[in-house]
Amino acid sequence: MKTIELDELKKIQTDILSSLHDFCVKNNIQYSLCGGTLIGAIRHKGYIPWDDDIDVIMTRPNYDKFIRSYKDDNGIYKLNELSTDDDYALPFAKIEDTRTILAEHVSVKTLGINIDIFPCDRLADTKEDSEAIVKRCWKVKFRIFGKLVKPGRKNSLFKKICIIGFKTLLIFQSMRHLSEKLDNMAKTSGKKDAKYCGCVVWGYGTREIMPSNIFDDYNLVPFEDRQFYVMKGYDTYLTSIYGDYMQLPPEGERQSPHTLNGVYWK
């Protein structure tokens, strides 16, 4: 198998994002870049230099419409989501390039190079009630993290023991079952027209509780050599999660959070 280097990986991810963008525009589905990808778009007009993934967020109605209808006419890209793939076990969607293999140091089935698509759910009319929903969901999400993580070379002996111990406690709970439970909680715990929303199936916990009106409109912004949509209220979103997101982190923290074992063409 031929190894895929970082620059080529980013080009493949951006091509997947372009496919998502074109499909969403054609089918009147709204999306926004999010997380580190959104910081990259606003601060760098592309990837954060040390980042190596792409994150997208959709409000739940847009997410559900996308999951029901997405199809790549060329047969290159595959949608992975709980409702479309019995072997998939994460509470959010991924679109992968099926011509590639991306091996990560986590306990989940190996996919090709992919991008993440997160649902954003309505929560409650107050910050306090919204926090209560997020905290209930976090208890399930923490168990998913426990199933997902593997002890690695960089972990101390104590941390390795803790990881193995926690995974042993969870041995009779499947990751897919936990993800289905969390997905159902996210869809049913909130109020349909709530003033606050948040991505409760993953993300940053209570820091990601936002006014729902940040998704009232979307604007195109440059990302690498293309343009993609971001939510109107991106400053509110990024400030809540990261603080001063325009400030570069210390040099020692400028590294990818992901552990890749290898990236290849099939």
NUDORO-493053 format. One record per residue (C-alpha): residue in three letters; x, y, z. Coordinates in nm, 4 decimals. Example, Ala and Ser with C-alpha at 12.3 -4.5 7.8 and 13.67 -1.06 7.14 Angstrom:
! NUDORO-493053
res: ALA; x: 1.2300; y: -0.4500; z: 0.7800 $
res: SER; x: 1.3670; y: -0.1060; z: 0.7140 $
***
This chain:
! NUDORO-493053
res: MET; x: 0.0000; y: 0.0000; z: 0.0000 $
res: LYS; x: 0.1204; y: 0.3492; z: -0.0842 $
res: THR; x: 0.1602; y: 0.5870; z: 0.2102 $
res: ILE; x: -0.0369; y: 0.9119; z: 0.2046 $
res: GLU; x: 0.1531; y: 1.2122; z: 0.3386 $
res: LEU; x: -0.0052; y: 1.4944; z: 0.5393 $
res: ASP; x: -0.0498; y: 1.7431; z: 0.2534 $
res: GLU; x: -0.2204; y: 1.4781; z: 0.0397 $
res: LEU; x: -0.4404; y: 1.3739; z: 0.3351 $
res: LYS; x: -0.5586; y: 1.7334; z: 0.3736 $
res: LYS; x: -0.6341; y: 1.7565; z: 0.0001 $
res: ILE; x: -0.8443; y: 1.4371; z: 0.0205 $
res: GLN; x: -1.0324; y: 1.5682; z: 0.3262 $
res: THR; x: -1.1024; y: 1.8989; z: 0.1527 $
res: ASP; x: -1.2336; y: 1.7100; z: -0.1516 $
res: ILE; x: -1.4750; y: 1.5216; z: 0.0798 $
res: LEU; x: -1.5852; y: 1.8550; z: 0.2278 $
res: SER; x: -1.6429; y: 1.9893; z: -0.1239 $
res: SER; x: -1.8667; y: 1.6908; z: -0.1961 $
res: LEU; x: -2.0652; y: 1.7631; z: 0.1204 $
res: HIS; x: -2.0887; y: 2.1337; z: 0.0318 $
res: ASP; x: -2.2132; y: 2.0681; z: -0.3225 $
res: PHE; x: -2.4717; y: 1.8178; z: -0.1990 $
res: CYS; x: -2.5965; y: 2.0533; z: 0.0724 $
res: VAL; x: -2.6293; y: 2.3484; z: -0.1650 $
res: LYS; x: -2.8171; y: 2.1338; z: -0.4176 $
res: ASN; x: -3.0541; y: 1.9945; z: -0.1525 $
res: ASN; x: -3.1057; y: 2.3077; z: 0.0611 $
res: ILE; x: -2.9279; y: 2.1667; z: 0.3679 $
res: GLN; x: -2.7446; y: 2.4077; z: 0.5991 $
res: TYR; x: -2.4071; y: 2.3250; z: 0.7540 $
res: SER; x: -2.1171; y: 2.5045; z: 0.9201 $
res: LEU; x: -1.7519; y: 2.4350; z: 0.9776 $
res: CYS; x: -1.6909; y: 2.3895; z: 1.3511 $
res: GLY; x: -1.4243; y: 2.3197; z: 1.6134 $
res: GLY; x: -1.0632; y: 2.3561; z: 1.5039 $
res: THR; x: -1.1686; y: 2.3654; z: 1.1396 $
res: LEU; x: -1.3701; y: 2.6808; z: 1.2089 $
res: ILE; x: -1.0746; y: 2.8397; z: 1.3904 $
res: GLY; x: -0.8597; y: 2.7513; z: 1.0912 $
res: ALA; x: -1.1052; y: 2.9129; z: 0.8493 $
res: ILE; x: -1.1292; y: 3.2370; z: 1.0503 $
res: ARG; x: -0.7677; y: 3.2666; z: 1.1704 $
res: HIS; x: -0.5695; y: 3.1002; z: 0.8895 $
res: LYS; x: -0.8144; y: 3.0876; z: 0.5959 $
res: GLY; x: -0.7478; y: 2.7143; z: 0.5888 $
res: TYR; x: -0.6250; y: 2.4406; z: 0.8168 $
res: ILE; x: -0.4634; y: 2.5252; z: 1.1476 $
res: PRO; x: -0.1064; y: 2.4405; z: 1.0382 $
res: TRP; x: -0.0701; y: 2.1524; z: 1.2864 $
res: ASP; x: -0.4241; y: 2.0164; z: 1.2456 $
res: ASP; x: -0.5154; y: 1.7105; z: 1.0383 $
res: ASP; x: -0.8949; y: 1.6744; z: 1.0373 $
res: ILE; x: -1.2149; y: 1.8517; z: 0.9300 $
res: ASP; x: -1.5222; y: 1.9037; z: 1.1498 $
res: VAL; x: -1.8698; y: 2.0052; z: 1.0334 $
res: ILE; x: -2.1830; y: 2.0744; z: 1.2404 $
res: MET; x: -2.5516; y: 2.0776; z: 1.1422 $
res: THR; x: -2.8633; y: 2.1580; z: 1.3399 $
res: ARG; x: -3.0546; y: 1.8357; z: 1.4078 $
res: PRO; x: -3.3222; y: 1.8897; z: 1.1348 $
res: ASN; x: -3.0474; y: 1.9537; z: 0.8758 $
res: TYR; x: -2.8410; y: 1.6625; z: 1.0075 $
res: ASP; x: -3.1332; y: 1.4191; z: 0.9843 $
res: LYS; x: -3.2174; y: 1.5354; z: 0.6316 $
res: PHE; x: -2.8538; y: 1.4955; z: 0.5291 $
res: ILE; x: -2.8246; y: 1.1448; z: 0.6774 $
res: ARG; x: -3.1440; y: 1.0337; z: 0.5025 $
res: SER; x: -3.0474; y: 1.1666; z: 0.1622 $
res: TYR; x: -2.6672; y: 1.1902; z: 0.1163 $
res: LYS; x: -2.5265; y: 0.9920; z: -0.1720 $
res: ASP; x: -2.2066; y: 1.0240; z: -0.3721 $
res: ASP; x: -2.2964; y: 0.9589; z: -0.7353 $
res: ASN; x: -1.9357; y: 0.8611; z: -0.8123 $
res: GLY; x: -1.9306; y: 0.5879; z: -0.5472 $
res: ILE; x: -1.6071; y: 0.7168; z: -0.3892 $
res: TYR; x: -1.7398; y: 0.8588; z: -0.0635 $
res: LYS; x: -1.9377; y: 0.6596; z: 0.1939 $
res: LEU; x: -2.1532; y: 0.7951; z: 0.4751 $
res: ASN; x: -2.1055; y: 0.6176; z: 0.8099 $
res: GLU; x: -2.3748; y: 0.6741; z: 1.0745 $
res: LEU; x: -2.5625; y: 0.4655; z: 1.3312 $
res: SER; x: -2.8773; y: 0.4507; z: 1.1194 $
res: THR; x: -2.6979; y: 0.3565; z: 0.7952 $
res: ASP; x: -2.4278; y: 0.1097; z: 0.9054 $
res: ASP; x: -2.4728; y: -0.1750; z: 1.1565 $
res: ASP; x: -2.0946; y: -0.1953; z: 1.2117 $
res: TYR; x: -2.0541; y: 0.1740; z: 1.2937 $
res: ALA; x: -2.0413; y: 0.2675; z: 1.6624 $
res: LEU; x: -1.9976; y: 0.6446; z: 1.7055 $
res: PRO; x: -2.2809; y: 0.8890; z: 1.7918 $
res: PHE; x: -2.2000; y: 1.1225; z: 1.5003 $
res: ALA; x: -2.1458; y: 1.0740; z: 1.1271 $
res: LYS; x: -1.8347; y: 1.0437; z: 0.9127 $
res: ILE; x: -1.7907; y: 1.0564; z: 0.5367 $
res: GLU; x: -1.4924; y: 0.8498; z: 0.4232 $
res: ASP; x: -1.2963; y: 0.8167; z: 0.1000 $
res: THR; x: -1.3283; y: 0.4418; z: 0.0395 $
res: ARG; x: -1.0103; y: 0.4308; z: -0.1698 $
res: THR; x: -0.7986; y: 0.4962; z: 0.1402 $
res: ILE; x: -0.7188; y: 0.3514; z: 0.4845 $
res: LEU; x: -0.6715; y: 0.5700; z: 0.7935 $
res: ALA; x: -0.5528; y: 0.3660; z: 1.0918 $
res: GLU; x: -0.6062; y: 0.5432; z: 1.4260 $
res: HIS; x: -0.5032; y: 0.4287; z: 1.7745 $
res: VAL; x: -0.8619; y: 0.3851; z: 1.8946 $
res: SER; x: -1.1035; y: 0.0952; z: 1.9471 $
res: VAL; x: -1.3294; y: 0.1503; z: 1.6470 $
res: LYS; x: -1.3461; y: -0.0029; z: 1.3017 $
res: THR; x: -1.0918; y: 0.1296; z: 1.0529 $
res: LEU; x: -1.2279; y: 0.3703; z: 0.7913 $
res: GLY; x: -1.0742; y: 0.5605; z: 0.5064 $
res: ILE; x: -0.9676; y: 0.9240; z: 0.5320 $
res: ASN; x: -1.2790; y: 1.0994; z: 0.6574 $
res: ILE; x: -1.4448; y: 1.4136; z: 0.7900 $
res: ASP; x: -1.6680; y: 1.4375; z: 1.0999 $
res: ILE; x: -2.0285; y: 1.5618; z: 1.0921 $
res: PHE; x: -2.1857; y: 1.6501; z: 1.4281 $
res: PRO; x: -2.5530; y: 1.7128; z: 1.5107 $
res: CYS; x: -2.6438; y: 2.0176; z: 1.7178 $
res: ASP; x: -2.9582; y: 1.9720; z: 1.9300 $
res: ARG; x: -3.1949; y: 2.2194; z: 2.0919 $
res: LEU; x: -3.1654; y: 2.2096; z: 2.4714 $
res: ALA; x: -3.3673; y: 2.4422; z: 2.6990 $
res: ASP; x: -3.4683; y: 2.8062; z: 2.7459 $
res: THR; x: -3.2173; y: 2.8710; z: 3.0263 $
res: LYS; x: -2.8453; y: 2.8094; z: 3.0533 $
res: GLU; x: -2.8953; y: 2.6191; z: 3.3803 $
res: ASP; x: -3.1512; y: 2.3738; z: 3.2365 $
res: SER; x: -2.9345; y: 2.3302; z: 2.9271 $
res: GLU; x: -2.6339; y: 2.2474; z: 3.1453 $
res: ALA; x: -2.8380; y: 1.9804; z: 3.3255 $
res: ILE; x: -2.9129; y: 1.8093; z: 2.9918 $
res: VAL; x: -2.5486; y: 1.8246; z: 2.8818 $
res: LYS; x: -2.4276; y: 1.6807; z: 3.2131 $
res: ARG; x: -2.6714; y: 1.3873; z: 3.1927 $
res: CYS; x: -2.5513; y: 1.3118; z: 2.8416 $
res: TRP; x: -2.1871; y: 1.3488; z: 2.9468 $
res: LYS; x: -2.2174; y: 1.0454; z: 3.1769 $
res: VAL; x: -2.2918; y: 0.8254; z: 2.8755 $
res: LYS; x: -2.0362; y: 1.0027; z: 2.6573 $
res: PHE; x: -1.7646; y: 0.9405; z: 2.9186 $
res: ARG; x: -1.8308; y: 0.5673; z: 2.8929 $
res: ILE; x: -1.8010; y: 0.5869; z: 2.5136 $
res: PHE; x: -1.4634; y: 0.7589; z: 2.5557 $
res: GLY; x: -1.3644; y: 0.4748; z: 2.7864 $
res: LYS; x: -1.4538; y: 0.2187; z: 2.5205 $
res: LEU; x: -1.2826; y: 0.4198; z: 2.2481 $
res: VAL; x: -0.9432; y: 0.5000; z: 2.4007 $
res: LYS; x: -0.6496; y: 0.2585; z: 2.3991 $
res: PRO; x: -0.3438; y: 0.2716; z: 2.6284 $
res: GLY; x: -0.0521; y: 0.4034; z: 2.4250 $
res: ARG; x: 0.3236; y: 0.4415; z: 2.4408 $
res: LYS; x: 0.2935; y: 0.8036; z: 2.5523 $
res: ASN; x: 0.0790; y: 0.7136; z: 2.8559 $
res: SER; x: 0.2322; y: 0.6741; z: 3.2001 $
res: LEU; x: 0.2056; y: 0.3341; z: 3.3690 $
res: PHE; x: -0.0578; y: 0.4744; z: 3.6067 $
res: LYS; x: -0.2678; y: 0.6082; z: 3.3184 $
res: LYS; x: -0.2391; y: 0.2775; z: 3.1318 $
res: ILE; x: -0.3648; y: 0.0931; z: 3.4412 $
res: CYS; x: -0.6562; y: 0.3377; z: 3.4755 $
res: ILE; x: -0.7526; y: 0.2963; z: 3.1088 $
res: ILE; x: -0.7388; y: -0.0830; z: 3.1268 $
res: GLY; x: -0.9337; y: -0.0846; z: 3.4534 $
res: PHE; x: -1.2079; y: 0.1388; z: 3.3163 $
res: LYS; x: -1.2335; y: -0.0658; z: 2.9960 $
res: THR; x: -1.2697; y: -0.3806; z: 3.2093 $
res: LEU; x: -1.5639; y: -0.2238; z: 3.3957 $
res: LEU; x: -1.7289; y: -0.1510; z: 3.0614 $
res: ILE; x: -1.6673; y: -0.4931; z: 2.9087 $
res: PHE; x: -2.0366; y: -0.5877; z: 2.8976 $
res: GLN; x: -2.1466; y: -0.2570; z: 2.7388 $
res: SER; x: -2.0957; y: -0.2251; z: 2.3640 $
res: MET; x: -1.9874; y: 0.1074; z: 2.2180 $
res: ARG; x: -2.2704; y: 0.0954; z: 1.9659 $
res: HIS; x: -2.5311; y: 0.0450; z: 2.2400 $
res: LEU; x: -2.3908; y: 0.3411; z: 2.4347 $
res: SER; x: -2.3832; y: 0.5556; z: 2.1204 $
res: GLU; x: -2.7433; y: 0.4688; z: 2.0368 $
res: LYS; x: -2.8443; y: 0.5604; z: 2.3924 $
res: LEU; x: -2.6603; y: 0.8935; z: 2.3741 $
res: ASP; x: -2.8051; y: 0.9707; z: 2.0310 $
res: ASN; x: -3.1567; y: 0.9096; z: 2.1617 $
res: MET; x: -3.0930; y: 1.1265; z: 2.4702 $
res: ALA; x: -2.9645; y: 1.4088; z: 2.2502 $
res: LYS; x: -3.2741; y: 1.3961; z: 2.0284 $
res: THR; x: -3.5339; y: 1.3699; z: 2.3051 $
res: SER; x: -3.4012; y: 1.5605; z: 2.6099 $
res: GLY; x: -3.4450; y: 1.9144; z: 2.4819 $
res: LYS; x: -3.7263; y: 2.1443; z: 2.3748 $
res: LYS; x: -3.7929; y: 2.1831; z: 2.0018 $
res: ASP; x: -3.7810; y: 2.5646; z: 1.9965 $
res: ALA; x: -3.5391; y: 2.6111; z: 2.2900 $
res: LYS; x: -3.3346; y: 2.9287; z: 2.3159 $
res: TYR; x: -3.0123; y: 2.7302; z: 2.3718 $
res: CYS; x: -2.8547; y: 2.4511; z: 2.1705 $
res: GLY; x: -2.5391; y: 2.2420; z: 2.1735 $
res: CYS; x: -2.3621; y: 1.9345; z: 2.0391 $
res: VAL; x: -2.4150; y: 1.6920; z: 2.3260 $
res: VAL; x: -2.3086; y: 1.3715; z: 2.1481 $
res: TRP; x: -1.9431; y: 1.4852; z: 2.1417 $
res: GLY; x: -1.7601; y: 1.8138; z: 2.1732 $
res: TYR; x: -1.6771; y: 2.0395; z: 2.4649 $
res: GLY; x: -1.9473; y: 1.9794; z: 2.7244 $
res: THR; x: -2.1095; y: 2.2858; z: 2.8811 $
res: ARG; x: -1.8747; y: 2.5215; z: 2.6921 $
res: GLU; x: -2.0649; y: 2.4304; z: 2.3766 $
res: ILE; x: -2.4020; y: 2.5547; z: 2.5018 $
res: MET; x: -2.4911; y: 2.8412; z: 2.2665 $
res: PRO; x: -2.7850; y: 3.0673; z: 2.1847 $
res: SER; x: -2.9788; y: 2.8852; z: 1.9124 $
res: ASN; x: -2.9864; y: 3.1978; z: 1.6969 $
res: ILE; x: -2.6181; y: 3.1587; z: 1.6062 $
res: PHE; x: -2.7484; y: 2.9232; z: 1.3351 $
res: ASP; x: -3.0029; y: 3.1717; z: 1.1947 $
res: ASP; x: -2.7821; y: 3.2505; z: 0.8968 $
res: TYR; x: -2.4621; y: 3.1310; z: 0.7276 $
res: ASN; x: -2.1807; y: 3.2979; z: 0.5342 $
res: LEU; x: -1.9191; y: 3.1665; z: 0.2926 $
res: VAL; x: -1.5563; y: 3.2040; z: 0.4061 $
res: PRO; x: -1.2252; y: 3.1020; z: 0.2459 $
res: PHE; x: -1.0756; y: 2.7665; z: 0.3451 $
res: GLU; x: -0.7588; y: 2.6619; z: 0.1614 $
res: ASP; x: -0.8353; y: 2.7242; z: -0.2085 $
res: ARG; x: -1.2136; y: 2.7032; z: -0.1722 $
res: GLN; x: -1.5064; y: 2.8544; z: 0.0168 $
res: PHE; x: -1.7334; y: 2.6862; z: 0.2708 $
res: TYR; x: -2.0162; y: 2.7905; z: 0.5011 $
res: VAL; x: -1.9842; y: 2.9019; z: 0.8626 $
res: MET; x: -2.2600; y: 2.9939; z: 1.1078 $
res: LYS; x: -2.3474; y: 3.3626; z: 1.1434 $
res: GLY; x: -2.2631; y: 3.3520; z: 1.5140 $
res: TYR; x: -1.9193; y: 3.1944; z: 1.4765 $
res: ASP; x: -1.7585; y: 3.4491; z: 1.7117 $
res: THR; x: -2.0007; y: 3.3566; z: 1.9929 $
res: TYR; x: -1.9370; y: 2.9868; z: 1.9273 $
res: LEU; x: -1.5571; y: 3.0097; z: 1.9173 $
res: THR; x: -1.5274; y: 3.2485; z: 2.2127 $
res: SER; x: -1.7444; y: 3.0240; z: 2.4310 $
res: ILE; x: -1.5330; y: 2.7171; z: 2.3581 $
res: TYR; x: -1.1807; y: 2.8558; z: 2.3157 $
res: GLY; x: -1.1734; y: 3.2064; z: 2.4631 $
res: ASP; x: -0.9402; y: 3.4283; z: 2.2568 $
res: TYR; x: -0.9370; y: 3.2004; z: 1.9534 $
res: MET; x: -0.7304; y: 3.4443; z: 1.7448 $
res: GLN; x: -0.4363; y: 3.4026; z: 1.9842 $
res: LEU; x: -0.1971; y: 3.1228; z: 1.8858 $
res: PRO; x: -0.1379; y: 2.8587; z: 2.1578 $
res: PRO; x: 0.2117; y: 2.8134; z: 2.3090 $
res: GLU; x: 0.4533; y: 2.6388; z: 2.0729 $
res: GLY; x: 0.4558; y: 2.3241; z: 2.2861 $
res: GLU; x: 0.0805; y: 2.2810; z: 2.2339 $
res: ARG; x: 0.0880; y: 2.3181; z: 1.8559 $
res: GLN; x: 0.0349; y: 1.9539; z: 1.7660 $
res: SER; x: -0.2448; y: 1.7305; z: 1.6444 $
res: PRO; x: -0.4561; y: 1.5623; z: 1.9146 $
res: HIS; x: -0.4958; y: 1.2545; z: 1.6935 $
res: THR; x: -0.2719; y: 0.9468; z: 1.6972 $
res: LEU; x: -0.2455; y: 0.7983; z: 1.3484 $
res: ASN; x: -0.0847; y: 0.4579; z: 1.2938 $
res: GLY; x: -0.0743; y: 0.5036; z: 0.9173 $
res: VAL; x: -0.2581; y: 0.6508; z: 0.6166 $
res: TYR; x: -0.2566; y: 0.4617; z: 0.2871 $
res: TRP; x: -0.4060; y: 0.4222; z: -0.0564 $
res: LYS; x: -0.5688; y: 0.0793; z: -0.0835 $
***
